Amino acid sequence: MEPRTGEGLSVTHPSGMDHDSRHQDRPMDPSGAPTTAVVVIGIDGSDTSWDAFWWACGEARRTSGRVIAVFVTPVGGSGIAAASARCSPFAIDCATFDQVAAAEAEQLRNQAYGYAADRNVDLEFVHRRGDTAKELLRIAERDHADLIMVGRSTKARHHLAGSLGRRLIRRRHGPVVVVVP
């Protein structure tokens, strides 16, 4: 299915979505529709991920739902190399990488909870290690999410190799929103 594009965002969803088992643990209104929505948002501290986070919080407020903000630390050589490049020109060991990732997660957690508290948004912050797309999909499935939201990638290589948004759209059987600032 081709994504629909609107001003500032791209949305992909399956046709004919019904209220299936994803909603089994949520309060229902008299018509059988869930009364709250769950929005999973990938956040990495970039400007585009914050734009998506703010949009997700607005969506949760409009639907009396909740937000699950997910920060994923990559694992393996590429993750450590990426962290090394951000921290210094020298390679760092795994323990140092874990400390840097934990500090970054704590900073994002504090910022996200501060914003959510100011706007009365129900928020859960999750820090995972692994592949970002897989972890977002895993958490969305675990929590019966109605929507996964991410910010648009600004990296040139993602236009060739595929961005996080595209990877999610190919694997998810529900709505994925890519927020384009």
C-alpha positions, -999 to 999 in steps of 0.1 A, spaced: 0 0 0 14 34 -9 17 60 19 -7 89 19 10 122 22 -4 153 40 11 185 51 41 176 73 35 139 76 33 107 58 8 80 70 5 44 60 -23 22 73 -40 -10 63 -75 -8 48 -104 -21 67 -88 -20 101 -112 -33 128 -110 -34 166 -93 -67 169 -72 -84 196 -49 -53 199 -76 -37 219 -85 -66 242 -71 -51 274 -84 -16 270 -116 1 282 -144 0 256 -172 24 249 -208 11 243 -201 5 206 -171 -18 214 -145 7 203 -115 13 226 -118 45 246 -80 52 247 -52 50 222 -16 38 226 10 57 206 45 43 204 71 69 195 107 63 186 129 90 201 167 96 197 172 132 207 172 145 171 151 175 161 128 153 140 123 128 167 113 156 191 88 169 165 74 134 163 73 131 201 53 164 204 29 153 177 25 119 195 17 137 228 -9 158 210 -25 127 195 -26 111 229 -42 141 245 -69 142 217 -77 105 221 -73 104 259 -45 79 252 -10 73 263 24 76 248 52 50 250 85 68 242 112 44 231 149 51 229 169 23 213 207 19 217 222 0 188 243 -31 196 273 -46 179 302 -30 162 282 -4 143 266 9 175 299 12 193 315 29 163 286 54 161 290 62 198 327 65 194 323 90 166 299 111 187 321 110 218 357 113 205 380 104 176 392 74 197 375 40 200 357 33 233 351 0 250 317 -16 256 314 -5 293 320 32 283 295 29 255 269 15 279 276 44 303 272 69 275 239 53 263 225 52 298 233 89 303 217 97 270 186 77 279 183 94 313 186 128 297 159 119 271 137 103 298 139 135 320 130 158 290 102 135 279 86 132 313 90 170 319 71 178 287 44 151 293 39 163 329 34 199 318 7 188 293 -9 161 314 1 133 290 3 97 302 38 87 293 60 56 297 97 58 287 114 26 275 152 22 269 162 -9 248 193 -22 231 190 -37 196 176 -28 162 154 2 164 127 -10 140 125 -44 157 123 -29 192 96 -4 182 76 -32 166 81 -55 196 69 -28 220 40 -18 198 28 -55 197 34 -60 234 12 -29 243 -13 -34 215 -4 0 201 -27 18 177 0 38 161 38 39 157 53 73 151 88 84 142 105 115 129 118 116 93 154 106 89 177 134 78 206 111 69 215 109 32 224 72 33 188 64 45 175 77 12 194 49 -5 194 21 21 160 27 37 150 48 66 135 37 99 100 48 87 102 27 56 114 -3 75 85 0 99 60 5 71 71 -27 55 69 -48 87 39 -33 106 3 -43 100 -11 -11 115 -6 27 111 28 42 110 33 79 110 65 96 98 65 132 109 82 155 85 90 189 100 
